[in-house]
Every structure is written in structure tokens, then in C-alpha cells.
Amino acid sequence: TQLLEQSPQFLSIQEGENLTVYCNSSSVFSSLQWYRQEPGEGPVLLVTVVTGGEVKKLKRLTFQFGDARKDSSLHITAAQPGDTGLYLCAGNDYKLSFGAGTTVTVRA
Amino acid sequence: SAVISQKPSRDICQRGTSLTIQCQVDSQVTMMFWYRQQPGQSLTLIATANQGSEATYESGFVIDKFPISRPNLTFSTLTVSNMSPEDSSIYLCSGGGQSEQYFGPGTRLTVT
């Protein structure tokens, strides 16, 4: 049983458009993390959210954590081809439980 | 941060054989883990590699099939034993502390 549900599974957009990826958990973890993975590489940590209602920004990326600490979203503004990759959310309770992932393709 | 390297980066193996994957961290880390990933899909945790003691396996993974060693705080190995085509996958290790994990580039295994 997947503890974390991600949507959508696939997302293809034109350069300059915005996108949002969602992550919903059936459990509350100590923290929730977002990773980005490119082909042939391991996942790279983008952000860790801990507190309910938290909002974090990383350049054009905005991460929100729901008040109940079960849902999160990743919003990318003015997407660029370099944003292409597999985006994964993960619940962290000393070990990571990953969502199914969202494959994002940004077309030039 | 920590830099994780894995060897080999890829291999093609015959069914029934075994392959040992090495994971090296450039600094001492508290925790190391092994994952399996199908291309384009998510990561599934195989086990926690415990330094100086037996690994802790997740449901569906057993020590006889995936023996793991962790002799110190910077190194671990995963062996995929008696391989079958169903074991074809990408195997990744990670290392870090409780709040942050760093991942190796993965080992792409193909079993024929």
C-alpha cells in the first residue's frame, strides 16, 4: 500500500508555463521531503518541510505543507527545460517512504 | 553534505549468478539504505544497512536474496543473489543522517 499518493503521474508543459505537483499522505511523518531525479542520477533533495502550514521558496519553486501535515504541493513558476525530471515526495521517519513520482517534461 | 559513489554503474548478468554492488560515502554517515527502482518509477526501500550488525529488511525482501554488509560508517555492499530476470532494476544506496539522505547514482542491473 502506497502511503504517499502523488498526482499527476505525468505532466508535459511548454516553457514559461506554471505547474503544480501534489503529494498526499495517509500518515503523518516527522517531515516530508521533495526530491528531483534526472535520468542516470540519484534523487537530489530539494526541500524538507516540517511544520503544518509551512511555505518554502527555492527560486522559482514554491513548496507548501498542509496544516494537518499530510498533504504538500510543489509549484514551479515559469518552467524551464532544465526543470524536466522525476519529482518525488517522501515521508521521513528516519527512513524514507516515497510517493510514486511525477514525471515532468518542459518543452522548449 | 555527502557524496555517494557506487560500483559498478551497470552490469549485465546471467540468471542464477550473484552480483555485489558497492557503495562508498566520502564522509562518515549515521545511516545507509538500499533501494530498488524501475526506470521512471519510484524508489522501494530494500533494507537499512546497520553498521556492525545485520541489516533490517523491509517487507518482501529477505537476507538470503539480498545480503548486505556495512563494516564501517562509510561503506556498504548489497549482493543480489541467484538472480532472475525479475531482479533487473536500478539499485541505489543512500547515506546521511536522520533528516537528510544523499543518494548514489545507482547501479543498473540487467539479468538475462
Backbone of each chain as ProteinMPNN parsed JSONL, in Angstrom:
{"seq_chain_A": "TQLLEQSPQFLSIQEGENLTVYCNSSSVFSSLQWYRQEPGEGPVLLVTVVTGGEVKKLKRLTFQFGDARKDSSLHITAAQPGDTGLYLCAGNDYKLSFGAGTTVTVRA", "coords_chain_A": {"N_chain_A": [[0.851, -1.199, 0.0], [0.642, 2.118, -1.014], [1.848, 4.745, 0.809], [2.08, 7.402, 0.285], [0.522, 9.411, -2.024], [0.927, 10.648, -5.242], [0.168, 13.226, -7.573], [-0.172, 14.935, -10.725], [0.589, 11.836, -12.512], [2.064, 12.119, -14.8], [3.285, 15.025, -16.487], [3.284, 17.393, -18.943], [4.471, 20.288, -20.249], [4.676, 23.568, -21.774], [7.584, 25.586, -22.119], [7.851, 28.285, -19.846], [5.294, 28.131, -18.822], [3.292, 27.475, -15.869], [3.353, 24.997, -13.225], [1.932, 22.506, -11.052], [2.513, 20.069, -8.613], [1.182, 17.454, -6.668], [1.103, 15.972, -3.408], [-0.081, 13.558, -1.299], [-0.504, 12.211, 1.87], [-1.232, 9.253, 3.754], [-0.472, 9.065, 6.274], [1.076, 10.758, 9.068], [4.235, 12.058, 8.961], [7.529, 12.562, 10.379], [8.803, 14.501, 8.916], [8.411, 15.911, 5.629], [9.674, 15.426, 2.413], [10.871, 16.742, -0.692], [12.139, 15.584, -3.745], [14.205, 15.738, -6.686], [14.861, 13.933, -9.6], [17.081, 13.093, -12.153], [17.581, 11.356, -15.282], [19.72, 8.534, -14.918], [20.844, 9.424, -12.621], [20.948, 9.77, -9.008], [18.219, 10.585, -6.727], [17.876, 14.045, -5.83], [17.797, 16.092, -3.052], [15.376, 18.601, -2.671], [13.839, 20.121, -0.853], [12.899, 20.231, 2.61], [10.035, 19.925, 4.542], [8.472, 20.638, 7.601], [6.752, 21.801, 9.487], [3.262, 22.237, 9.954], [1.374, 24.08, 7.574], [3.511, 25.359, 6.564], [5.45, 27.254, 4.233], [7.792, 27.16, 1.699], [10.303, 28.643, -0.32], [12.23, 28.198, -3.228], [13.989, 29.687, -5.342], [12.338, 29.571, -8.332], [10.623, 27.683, -7.397], [7.998, 26.734, -5.274], [7.047, 25.454, -2.227], [4.504, 23.94, -0.384], [3.098, 23.001, 2.733], [0.523, 21.216, 4.162], [-1.847, 22.142, 6.745], [-2.53, 19.985, 8.382], [-0.364, 18.398, 8.057], [-0.268, 16.387, 6.196], [-0.56, 16.697, 3.508], [1.02, 18.042, 0.606], [2.406, 20.403, -1.704], [4.075, 21.171, -4.758], [5.011, 23.879, -6.551], [5.895, 25.193, -9.628], [7.046, 28.055, -11.123], [6.96, 29.661, -14.252], [8.2, 27.572, -15.904], [11.187, 25.894, -16.975], [13.164, 24.18, -19.502], [15.204, 22.895, -18.094], [13.992, 22.132, -15.779], [12.896, 19.727, -16.196], [12.271, 16.4, -15.201], [12.044, 13.689, -12.785], [9.901, 14.056, -10.171], [9.757, 13.557, -6.78], [8.001, 12.928, -3.818], [8.602, 12.353, -0.353], [8.032, 10.747, 2.693], [9.517, 11.155, 5.832], [10.623, 9.206, 8.339], [13.008, 8.62, 9.827], [13.632, 6.627, 8.007], [12.974, 6.679, 4.494], [9.858, 6.961, 2.837], [8.657, 6.75, -0.285], [6.627, 8.572, -2.627], [4.814, 7.78, -5.681], [5.84, 9.303, -7.683], [6.195, 12.023, -10.058], [6.473, 12.563, -13.394], [7.913, 15.136, -15.041], [7.899, 17.047, -17.924], [9.317, 19.629, -19.663], [8.809, 21.48, -22.412], [10.758, 23.046, -24.887]], "CA_chain_A": [[0.0, 0.0, 0.0], [1.428, 3.337, -1.128], [1.46, 5.67, 1.848], [2.031, 8.738, -0.299], [-0.041, 9.461, -3.365], [1.313, 11.834, -5.984], [-0.573, 13.494, -8.803], [-0.451, 13.847, -11.653], [1.703, 10.913, -12.742], [2.851, 12.722, -15.877], [2.951, 16.42, -16.746], [4.07, 17.918, -20.053], [4.064, 21.676, -20.442], [5.54, 24.406, -22.592], [8.457, 26.503, -21.39], [7.193, 29.52, -19.448], [4.058, 27.838, -18.11], [3.416, 27.08, -14.463], [2.864, 23.652, -12.94], [1.816, 22.124, -9.646], [2.51, 18.643, -8.313], [0.57, 17.251, -5.36], [1.505, 14.794, -2.641], [-0.997, 13.361, -0.176], [-0.078, 11.082, 2.691], [-2.221, 8.663, 4.658], [0.117, 9.115, 7.609], [1.866, 11.939, 9.4], [5.638, 11.741, 9.137], [8.32, 13.583, 11.084], [8.957, 15.571, 7.936], [8.139, 15.498, 4.259], [10.738, 15.946, 1.561], [10.721, 16.696, -2.148], [13.363, 15.277, -4.478], [14.153, 15.709, -8.149], [15.783, 12.945, -10.125], [17.295, 13.1, -13.597], [17.986, 10.011, -15.741], [21.084, 8.129, -14.642], [21.311, 10.026, -11.375], [20.113, 9.524, -7.847], [17.387, 11.738, -6.353], [18.53, 15.153, -5.142], [16.855, 16.745, -2.146], [15.033, 19.996, -2.957], [13.375, 20.832, 0.34], [12.278, 19.49, 3.709], [9.018, 20.683, 5.279], [8.276, 20.014, 8.9], [5.677, 22.426, 10.25], [1.999, 22.413, 9.245], [1.167, 25.417, 7.055], [4.798, 25.924, 6.133], [5.691, 27.563, 2.818], [9.207, 27.403, 1.421], [10.573, 29.01, -1.708], [13.565, 27.916, -3.734], [13.968, 30.352, -6.654], [11.01, 29.519, -8.953], [9.876, 26.58, -6.809], [7.324, 27.033, -4.02], [6.584, 24.239, -1.568], [3.545, 24.175, 0.696], [2.795, 21.86, 3.586], [-0.805, 21.43, 4.71], [-1.948, 22.335, 8.19], [-2.575, 18.67, 9.036], [0.934, 17.769, 7.792], [-0.462, 15.176, 5.399], [-0.541, 16.998, 2.092], [2.021, 19.019, 0.215], [2.416, 20.706, -3.126], [5.257, 21.8, -5.352], [4.599, 24.749, -7.645], [7.012, 25.78, -10.386], [6.652, 29.221, -11.904], [7.735, 29.895, -15.484], [9.05, 26.379, -16.018], [12.248, 25.871, -17.986], [13.534, 22.8, -19.861], [16.052, 22.346, -17.041], [13.14, 21.61, -14.706], [12.472, 18.382, -16.58], [12.778, 15.351, -14.327], [11.091, 12.945, -11.958], [9.743, 14.715, -8.869], [9.333, 12.576, -5.786], [7.855, 13.335, -2.422], [8.96, 11.26, 0.548], [7.834, 10.927, 4.123], [10.74, 10.804, 6.536], [10.602, 8.775, 9.736], [14.387, 8.108, 9.802], [13.764, 6.041, 6.681], [12.116, 7.398, 3.559], [8.799, 6.294, 2.082], [8.496, 7.602, -1.454], [5.46, 8.531, -3.476], [5.029, 7.12, -6.968], [6.598, 10.186, -8.554], [5.581, 12.756, -11.162], [7.43, 12.852, -14.465], [7.652, 16.462, -15.605], [8.623, 17.375, -19.147], [9.12, 21.023, -20.069], [9.198, 21.57, -23.826], [11.303, 24.365, -25.276]], "C_chain_A": [[0.883, 1.243, 0.0], [0.943, 4.309, -0.07], [1.291, 7.078, 1.301], [1.552, 8.655, -1.746], [0.389, 10.761, -4.032], [0.441, 11.978, -7.215], [-0.11, 14.811, -9.407], [0.754, 12.927, -11.793], [2.644, 11.483, -13.796], [2.361, 14.148, -16.099], [3.876, 16.916, -17.852], [3.581, 19.329, -20.348], [5.081, 22.399, -21.319], [6.394, 25.3, -21.675], [7.702, 27.804, -21.082], [5.885, 29.315, -18.703], [4.359, 27.472, -16.658], [2.906, 25.657, -14.287], [2.815, 23.415, -11.443], [1.744, 20.614, -9.541], [2.019, 18.474, -6.881], [1.044, 15.948, -4.729], [0.592, 14.69, -1.434], [-0.634, 12.088, 0.567], [-1.232, 10.564, 3.542], [-1.717, 8.692, 6.096], [0.815, 10.452, 7.817], [3.291, 11.481, 9.665], [6.332, 12.838, 9.944], [8.565, 14.774, 10.172], [8.591, 15.012, 6.567], [9.177, 16.172, 3.369], [10.345, 15.825, 0.097], [12.098, 16.494, -2.777], [13.108, 15.461, -5.969], [15.23, 14.752, -8.633], [15.866, 13.058, -11.636], [17.782, 11.714, -14.019], [19.455, 9.727, -15.457], [21.669, 8.705, -13.371], [20.434, 9.579, -10.22], [19.263, 10.75, -7.541], [18.212, 12.775, -5.594], [17.494, 15.893, -4.312], [16.652, 18.205, -2.538], [14.682, 20.747, -1.677], [12.853, 19.835, 1.365], [11.253, 20.404, 4.376], [8.646, 19.905, 6.53], [6.996, 20.502, 9.578], [4.421, 22.581, 9.402], [1.802, 23.857, 8.832], [2.418, 26.072, 6.5], [4.83, 26.154, 4.628], [7.171, 27.856, 2.653], [9.39, 27.713, -0.052], [12.027, 28.739, -2.028], [13.571, 28.422, -5.168], [12.555, 30.289, -7.239], [10.134, 28.404, -8.387], [9.28, 27.016, -5.471], [6.745, 25.739, -3.468], [5.635, 24.627, -0.441], [3.296, 22.88, 1.444], [1.467, 22.145, 4.258], [-0.808, 21.528, 6.229], [-1.921, 21.014, 8.951], [-1.307, 17.863, 8.804], [0.788, 16.456, 7.031], [-0.402, 15.454, 3.907], [0.466, 18.103, 1.805], [1.909, 19.268, -1.282], [3.723, 21.379, -3.503], [4.774, 22.592, -6.552], [5.84, 25.328, -8.307], [6.463, 26.904, -11.255], [7.564, 29.361, -13.118], [8.737, 28.769, -15.714], [10.037, 26.501, -17.18], [12.585, 24.432, -18.324], [14.419, 22.129, -18.807], [15.274, 21.814, -15.845], [12.635, 20.205, -15.002], [13.096, 17.348, -15.656], [11.653, 14.622, -13.623], [11.069, 13.599, -10.582], [9.109, 13.719, -7.904], [9.109, 13.246, -4.444], [8.142, 12.114, -1.552], [8.66, 11.644, 1.982], [9.055, 10.391, 4.856], [10.453, 10.476, 8.001], [11.876, 7.983, 9.967], [14.65, 7.294, 8.543], [12.708, 6.676, 5.789], [11.091, 6.479, 2.904], [8.437, 7.215, 0.925], [7.104, 7.46, -2.057], [5.83, 7.938, -4.824], [5.787, 7.999, -7.953], [5.762, 10.851, -9.632], [6.662, 13.066, -12.18], [7.034, 14.153, -15.138], [8.529, 16.666, -16.832], [8.29, 18.81, -19.527], [9.688, 21.174, -21.476], [9.669, 22.977, -24.156], [10.451, 25.026, -26.357]], "O_chain_A": [[1.742, 1.42, 0.864], [-0.235, 4.663, -0.043], [0.465, 7.851, 1.788], [2.108, 7.927, -2.568], [0.236, 11.842, -3.462], [0.028, 10.99, -7.823], [0.302, 15.712, -8.677], [1.821, 13.212, -11.249], [3.863, 11.348, -13.696], [1.179, 14.446, -15.924], [5.099, 16.868, -17.719], [2.408, 19.533, -20.661], [6.183, 21.911, -21.568], [5.958, 25.706, -20.598], [7.008, 28.351, -21.939], [5.412, 30.225, -18.024], [5.499, 27.202, -16.278], [2.121, 25.167, -15.099], [3.549, 24.032, -10.671], [1.01, 19.96, -10.282], [2.385, 19.243, -5.992], [1.341, 14.968, -5.413], [0.498, 15.624, -0.638], [-0.477, 11.025, -0.032], [-2.089, 11.326, 3.99], [-2.46, 8.377, 7.025], [1.103, 11.176, 6.864], [3.521, 10.61, 10.504], [5.77, 13.913, 10.157], [8.536, 15.922, 10.616], [8.478, 13.801, 6.381], [9.51, 17.342, 3.557], [9.593, 14.933, -0.296], [13.079, 17.136, -2.399], [11.98, 15.358, -6.451], [16.359, 14.759, -8.143], [14.843, 13.113, -12.32], [18.336, 10.978, -13.202], [20.324, 10.56, -15.716], [22.846, 8.503, -13.072], [19.327, 9.078, -10.417], [19.55, 11.839, -8.037], [19.114, 12.439, -4.826], [16.438, 16.274, -4.818], [17.614, 18.952, -2.714], [15.159, 21.857, -1.442], [12.421, 18.736, 1.019], [11.575, 21.537, 4.736], [8.525, 18.68, 6.513], [6.255, 19.716, 10.168], [4.503, 23.011, 8.252], [2.03, 24.768, 9.628], [2.379, 27.207, 6.025], [4.308, 25.355, 3.851], [7.738, 28.685, 3.365], [8.731, 27.135, -0.916], [12.926, 29.004, -1.231], [13.211, 27.698, -6.096], [11.648, 30.908, -6.683], [9.014, 28.204, -8.856], [9.973, 27.597, -4.636], [6.036, 25.018, -4.17], [5.923, 25.524, 0.351], [3.285, 21.799, 0.856], [1.295, 23.203, 4.863], [0.108, 21.059, 6.903], [-1.354, 20.934, 10.04], [-1.189, 16.747, 9.31], [1.593, 15.538, 7.185], [-0.209, 14.529, 3.118], [0.728, 18.971, 2.639], [1.382, 18.441, -2.026], [4.373, 22.048, -2.699], [4.187, 22.026, -7.473], [6.718, 25.879, -7.644], [5.524, 26.707, -12.026], [8.78, 29.202, -13.021], [9.95, 28.981, -15.718], [9.757, 27.117, -18.208], [12.323, 23.538, -17.519], [14.376, 20.908, -18.656], [15.834, 21.124, -14.993], [12.016, 19.57, -14.149], [14.289, 17.402, -15.36], [10.473, 14.9, -13.836], [12.096, 13.684, -9.909], [8.068, 13.126, -8.185], [9.934, 14.04, -3.991], [7.943, 10.977, -1.98], [8.998, 12.741, 2.427], [9.562, 9.314, 4.542], [10.089, 11.347, 8.791], [11.818, 6.792, 10.272], [15.78, 7.27, 8.054], [11.677, 7.15, 6.267], [11.41, 5.37, 2.475], [7.963, 8.332, 1.137], [6.487, 6.396, -2.011], [6.993, 7.632, -5.088], [6.319, 7.504, -8.946], [4.746, 10.309, -10.066], [7.643, 13.745, -11.875], [5.96, 14.261, -15.729], [9.745, 16.481, -16.782], [7.123, 19.162, -19.693], [10.889, 21.017, -21.698], [9.055, 23.966, -23.756], [10.763, 26.132, -26.797]]}, "seq_chain_B": "SAVISQKPSRDICQRGTSLTIQCQVDSQVTMMFWYRQQPGQSLTLIATANQGSEATYESGFVIDKFPISRPNLTFSTLTVSNMSPEDSSIYLCSGGGQSEQYFGPGTRLTVT", "coords_chain_B": {"N_chain_B": [[27.027, 18.016, 3.535], [27.08, 14.923, 1.643], [28.938, 12.844, -0.561], [28.106, 10.239, -2.653], [29.236, 7.252, -4.026], [28.904, 4.582, -6.364], [29.619, 1.225, -7.305], [29.379, -1.556, -9.51], [28.527, 0.769, -12.193], [26.766, -0.178, -14.007], [25.614, -3.413, -15.075], [25.455, -6.516, -16.813], [24.065, -9.565, -16.263], [24.063, -13.151, -15.947], [21.277, -15.306, -15.407], [20.847, -16.877, -12.223], [23.328, -16.311, -11.222], [25.302, -14.193, -8.977], [25.57, -10.785, -7.908], [27.574, -8.285, -6.52], [27.153, -5.104, -5.221], [28.792, -2.098, -4.602], [28.925, 0.567, -2.255], [30.1, 3.687, -1.533], [30.778, 6.255, 0.747], [31.782, 9.647, 1.07], [32.215, 10.651, 3.555], [31.74, 10.053, 7.062], [28.662, 8.594, 7.891], [25.542, 8.396, 9.587], [23.424, 6.763, 8.857], [22.661, 4.296, 6.396], [21.112, 3.203, 3.433], [19.469, 0.891, 1.199], [17.94, 0.84, -1.984], [15.523, -0.054, -4.505], [14.717, 0.581, -7.891], [12.583, 0.883, -10.63], [13.087, 2.009, -13.97], [12.036, 5.341, -14.376], [10.19, 5.127, -12.405], [9.134, 5.026, -8.91], [11.083, 4.83, -5.823], [11.783, 1.905, -3.989], [12.245, 0.843, -0.756], [14.717, -1.396, 0.214], [16.312, -2.258, 2.41], [17.68, -1.292, 5.612], [20.983, -0.564, 6.178], [22.912, -1.637, 8.715], [25.536, -0.645, 10.776], [27.952, -2.888, 11.691], [26.136, -4.827, 12.425], [23.346, -7.033, 11.634], [21.465, -6.277, 8.69], [18.358, -4.438, 8.428], [15.468, -5.54, 7.081], [12.922, -4.656, 4.713], [9.433, -5.406, 4.249], [8.926, -8.12, 2.109], [11.482, -8.399, 1.229], [14.391, -10.345, 1.708], [17.126, -11.63, 3.654], [18.589, -13.768, 2.557], [18.323, -13.454, -0.161], [19.129, -10.835, -0.638], [21.759, -10.16, 0.68], [23.444, -7.947, 2.876], [26.17, -5.921, 3.733], [27.81, -3.86, 6.154], [30.529, -2.675, 7.054], [31.711, -0.418, 8.197], [31.35, 3.16, 8.853], [31.275, 4.362, 6.397], [30.918, 2.717, 4.213], [29.205, 0.229, 2.315], [27.805, -2.866, 1.15], [25.665, -4.446, -1.219], [24.381, -7.508, -2.122], [22.965, -9.135, -4.829], [21.447, -12.074, -5.059], [21.464, -15.292, -6.689], [20.249, -14.574, -9.216], [17.398, -13.578, -11.171], [15.502, -12.728, -14.152], [13.563, -10.979, -13.154], [14.864, -9.507, -11.287], [16.066, -7.487, -12.591], [16.786, -4.143, -12.562], [17.222, -0.812, -11.185], [19.545, -0.215, -8.702], [19.937, 1.591, -5.796], [21.956, 3.268, -3.395], [21.838, 5.055, -0.311], [22.986, 7.586, 1.942], [23.352, 9.229, 5.083], [22.107, 11.47, 7.618], [19.501, 11.569, 10.121], [17.771, 13.497, 9.162], [18.398, 14.091, 6.548], [19.128, 12.597, 3.478], [21.526, 11.417, 1.144], [21.962, 10.439, -2.189], [23.393, 7.786, -4.137], [24.433, 7.375, -7.619], [23.286, 5.126, -8.617], [23.028, 1.661, -9.662], [22.657, 0.035, -12.589], [21.118, -2.869, -13.308], [20.906, -5.64, -15.381], [19.423, -8.676, -15.991], [19.868, -11.591, -17.721]], "CA_chain_B": [[26.545, 17.094, 2.523], [27.906, 13.733, 1.406], [28.991, 12.372, -1.941], [27.963, 8.791, -2.67], [29.602, 6.607, -5.284], [28.521, 3.178, -6.45], [30.274, 0.413, -8.317], [29.541, -0.951, -10.837], [27.448, 1.663, -12.597], [25.817, -1.049, -14.698], [26.123, -4.753, -15.364], [24.547, -7.497, -17.409], [24.414, -10.817, -15.588], [23.308, -14.345, -16.287], [20.407, -15.785, -14.337], [21.456, -17.853, -11.337], [24.569, -15.791, -10.65], [25.148, -13.153, -7.958], [26.315, -9.556, -8.14], [27.743, -7.434, -5.345], [27.215, -3.681, -5.513], [29.484, -1.385, -3.537], [28.504, 1.94, -2.009], [31.126, 4.387, -0.758], [30.437, 7.628, 1.114], [33.025, 10.385, 1.264], [32.31, 11.052, 4.954], [31.009, 9.129, 7.928], [27.225, 8.859, 7.97], [24.863, 7.591, 10.593], [22.505, 5.794, 8.282], [22.774, 3.93, 4.989], [19.956, 2.434, 2.974], [19.478, 0.369, -0.164], [16.654, 0.949, -2.646], [15.373, -0.574, -5.863], [13.896, 1.492, -8.69], [12.397, 0.63, -12.041], [13.266, 3.282, -14.685], [10.883, 6.225, -14.436], [9.254, 4.873, -11.303], [9.585, 5.453, -7.6], [12.057, 4.003, -5.124], [11.292, 0.992, -2.967], [13.299, 0.566, 0.211], [15.029, -2.812, 0.424], [16.766, -2.501, 3.777], [18.573, -0.369, 6.309], [22.276, -1.202, 6.425], [23.325, -1.298, 10.07], [26.967, -0.834, 10.944], [28.367, -3.884, 12.658], [25.089, -5.804, 12.748], [22.553, -7.462, 10.48], [20.598, -5.265, 8.099], [16.927, -4.515, 8.721], [14.83, -5.671, 5.778], [11.523, -4.3, 4.554], [8.552, -6.495, 3.854], [9.126, -8.57, 0.734], [12.916, -8.555, 0.963], [14.98, -11.243, 2.694], [18.587, -11.615, 3.71], [19.176, -14.777, 1.681], [18.293, -12.937, -1.516], [19.818, -9.539, -0.674], [22.654, -9.963, 1.82], [24.003, -6.603, 2.969], [27.204, -5.706, 4.74], [28.204, -2.481, 6.436], [31.621, -2.86, 8.013], [32.068, 0.838, 8.857], [30.376, 4.244, 8.662], [31.376, 4.964, 5.063], [30.91, 1.709, 3.156], [28.225, -0.845, 2.412], [27.6, -3.639, -0.065], [24.419, -5.185, -1.422], [24.511, -8.607, -3.072], [21.737, -9.686, -5.397], [21.826, -13.479, -5.16], [20.657, -16.202, -7.514], [19.448, -13.589, -9.96], [16.433, -13.911, -12.21], [15.175, -11.506, -14.912], [12.741, -10.077, -12.335], [15.755, -8.663, -10.488], [16.548, -6.384, -13.428], [16.31, -2.9, -11.958], [18.282, 0.087, -10.728], [19.739, -0.329, -7.267], [20.565, 2.822, -5.279], [22.216, 3.377, -1.965], [21.805, 6.416, 0.226], [23.638, 7.744, 3.236], [23.115, 10.537, 5.685], [21.614, 11.471, 8.983], [18.074, 11.332, 10.248], [16.966, 14.495, 8.469], [18.774, 14.28, 5.155], [19.78, 11.469, 2.823], [22.143, 11.681, -0.145], [21.855, 9.224, -2.981], [24.34, 7.468, -5.187], [23.873, 7.448, -8.974], [22.575, 3.896, -8.951], [23.625, 0.578, -10.45], [21.63, -0.522, -13.479], [21.343, -4.311, -13.443], [20.089, -6.387, -16.337], [19.62, -10.117, -15.838], [19.407, -12.28, -18.947]], "C_chain_B": [[27.498, 15.913, 2.391], [27.831, 13.359, -0.064], [29.025, 10.847, -1.907], [28.392, 8.253, -4.029], [29.217, 5.139, -5.211], [29.32, 2.491, -7.543], [29.631, -0.963, -8.351], [28.391, 0.004, -11.148], [26.357, 0.888, -13.338], [26.453, -2.407, -14.916], [25.022, -5.573, -16.009], [24.984, -8.857, -16.899], [23.532, -11.951, -16.069], [22.425, -14.746, -15.108], [21.127, -16.862, -13.528], [22.758, -17.392, -10.707], [24.261, -14.719, -9.612], [26.008, -11.953, -8.33], [26.385, -8.767, -6.836], [27.959, -6.0, -5.775], [27.85, -2.976, -4.315], [28.996, 0.059, -3.453], [29.51, 2.603, -1.076], [30.675, 5.828, -0.5], [31.723, 8.368, 1.439], [33.186, 10.916, 2.691], [31.494, 10.067, 5.793], [29.538, 9.547, 8.018], [26.598, 7.912, 8.973], [24.095, 6.44, 9.941], [22.826, 5.546, 6.805], [21.61, 3.01, 4.632], [20.194, 1.941, 1.552], [18.058, 0.384, -0.713], [16.702, 0.256, -3.998], [14.41, 0.35, -6.597], [13.802, 1.006, -10.116], [12.512, 1.972, -12.761], [11.973, 4.085, -14.769], [9.894, 6.045, -13.312], [9.893, 5.249, -9.971], [10.589, 4.48, -6.995], [11.348, 3.147, -4.079], [12.446, 0.645, -2.041], [13.479, -0.938, 0.372], [15.369, -3.049, 1.891], [17.575, -1.332, 4.297], [19.854, -1.123, 6.599], [22.787, -0.724, 7.78], [24.804, -1.605, 10.245], [27.248, -1.845, 12.034], [27.307, -4.891, 13.056], [24.263, -6.102, 11.501], [21.658, -6.325, 9.985], [19.144, -5.496, 8.498], [16.173, -4.466, 7.408], [13.366, -5.242, 5.826], [10.731, -5.52, 4.109], [8.766, -6.836, 2.379], [10.58, -8.769, 0.352], [13.536, -9.388, 2.086], [16.488, -11.282, 2.549], [19.216, -12.622, 2.763], [19.268, -14.283, 0.242], [19.136, -11.674, -1.651], [20.716, -9.361, 0.55], [23.344, -8.611, 1.743], [25.088, -6.6, 4.032], [27.411, -4.211, 4.93], [29.294, -2.527, 7.501], [32.021, -1.585, 8.749], [31.057, 1.922, 8.478], [30.436, 4.88, 7.282], [31.172, 3.974, 3.923], [29.845, 0.656, 3.412], [28.2, -1.602, 1.085], [26.23, -4.289, -0.037], [24.716, -6.269, -2.445], [23.129, -9.017, -3.534], [22.057, -11.135, -5.763], [20.899, -14.254, -6.076], [19.685, -15.412, -8.389], [18.52, -14.218, -10.992], [16.113, -12.623, -12.978], [14.343, -10.5, -14.119], [13.59, -9.161, -11.446], [16.34, -7.509, -11.307], [15.94, -5.084, -12.929], [17.511, -1.975, -11.746], [18.347, -0.022, -9.213], [20.511, 0.908, -6.796], [20.861, 2.681, -3.802], [22.106, 4.844, -1.569], [22.511, 6.417, 1.571], [23.367, 9.121, 3.774], [22.735, 10.405, 7.136], [20.117, 11.269, 8.995], [17.252, 12.295, 9.408], [17.269, 14.611, 6.989], [19.556, 13.089, 4.637], [20.331, 11.917, 1.477], [22.219, 10.362, -0.899], [23.031, 9.054, -3.94], [23.654, 7.506, -6.544], [23.127, 6.19, -9.397], [23.421, 2.918, -9.745], [22.511, -0.037, -11.278], [21.976, -1.972, -13.761], [20.359, -4.896, -14.437], [20.433, -7.862, -16.201], [19.035, -10.816, -17.069], [19.241, -13.776, -18.714]], "O_chain_B": [[28.588, 15.913, 2.963], [26.804, 13.533, -0.72], [29.857, 10.243, -1.23], [27.952, 8.753, -5.064], [29.206, 4.534, -4.138], [29.653, 3.089, -8.566], [29.352, -1.51, -7.283], [27.392, 0.03, -10.43], [25.182, 1.252, -13.298], [27.677, -2.538, -14.938], [23.832, -5.354, -15.781], [26.134, -9.257, -17.08], [22.411, -11.742, -16.533], [22.792, -14.546, -13.95], [21.907, -17.649, -14.065], [23.244, -18.013, -9.761], [23.099, -14.376, -9.391], [27.042, -12.091, -8.984], [25.383, -8.605, -6.139], [28.833, -5.707, -6.591], [27.489, -3.229, -3.165], [28.694, 0.684, -4.47], [29.74, 2.131, 0.038], [30.245, 6.528, -1.418], [32.648, 7.794, 2.015], [34.187, 11.562, 3.0], [30.653, 9.338, 5.266], [29.229, 10.724, 8.2], [27.057, 6.788, 9.178], [24.119, 5.303, 10.414], [23.208, 6.458, 6.072], [21.19, 2.164, 5.421], [21.003, 2.494, 0.808], [17.104, 0.005, -0.034], [17.771, 0.014, -4.558], [13.432, 0.838, -6.031], [14.823, 0.743, -10.752], [12.076, 2.987, -12.218], [10.937, 3.565, -15.185], [8.872, 6.729, -13.263], [11.028, 5.722, -9.913], [10.902, 3.443, -7.58], [10.441, 3.604, -3.384], [13.502, 0.204, -2.493], [12.52, -1.664, 0.632], [14.794, -3.924, 2.538], [18.08, -0.504, 3.54], [19.824, -2.199, 7.196], [23.06, 0.462, 7.963], [25.266, -2.693, 9.902], [26.824, -1.67, 13.176], [27.543, -5.724, 13.93], [24.461, -5.494, 10.449], [21.162, -5.519, 10.772], [18.754, -6.606, 8.86], [16.229, -3.464, 6.696], [12.671, -5.433, 6.824], [11.287, -6.521, 3.659], [8.784, -5.955, 1.518], [10.874, -9.259, -0.739], [13.248, -9.171, 3.263], [17.046, -11.009, 1.486], [20.284, -12.355, 2.213], [20.188, -14.652, -0.488], [19.787, -11.471, -2.676], [20.452, -8.489, 1.378], [23.775, -8.184, 0.672], [24.938, -7.202, 5.095], [27.218, -3.411, 4.015], [29.015, -2.431, 8.696], [32.615, -1.662, 9.824], [30.033, 1.635, 7.858], [29.717, 5.844, 7.019], [31.247, 4.37, 2.76], [29.607, 0.243, 4.547], [28.53, -1.051, 0.035], [25.706, -4.636, 1.022], [25.245, -5.982, -3.518], [22.228, -9.221, -2.72], [22.848, -11.389, -6.672], [19.721, -13.929, -6.224], [18.467, -15.571, -8.302], [18.826, -15.246, -11.594], [16.425, -11.534, -12.497], [14.408, -9.299, -14.382], [13.096, -8.164, -10.918], [17.036, -6.652, -10.762], [14.718, -4.941, -12.881], [18.648, -2.31, -12.08], [17.328, 0.068, -8.528], [21.578, 1.231, -7.317], [20.108, 2.054, -3.057], [22.263, 5.744, -2.394], [22.617, 5.39, 2.242], [23.176, 10.072, 3.016], [22.994, 9.395, 7.791], [19.529, 10.847, 7.998], [16.148, 11.954, 8.981], [16.471, 15.178, 6.243], [20.513, 12.63, 5.261], [19.699, 12.692, 0.76], [22.502, 9.311, -0.323], [23.581, 10.019, -4.471], [22.434, 7.653, -6.62], [22.425, 6.184, -10.408], [24.39, 3.292, -10.404], [21.54, -0.566, -10.736], [23.0, -2.269, -14.377], [19.151, -4.679, -14.351], [21.599, -8.246, -16.288], [17.862, -10.647, -17.402], [18.863, -14.505, -19.63]]}, "name": "protein", "num_of_chains": 2, "seq": "TQLLEQSPQFLSIQEGENLTVYCNSSSVFSSLQWYRQEPGEGPVLLVTVVTGGEVKKLKRLTFQFGDARKDSSLHITAAQPGDTGLYLCAGNDYKLSFGAGTTVTVRASAVISQKPSRDICQRGTSLTIQCQVDSQVTMMFWYRQQPGQSLTLIATANQGSEATYESGFVIDKFPISRPNLTFSTLTVSNMSPEDSSIYLCSGGGQSEQYFGPGTRLTVT"}
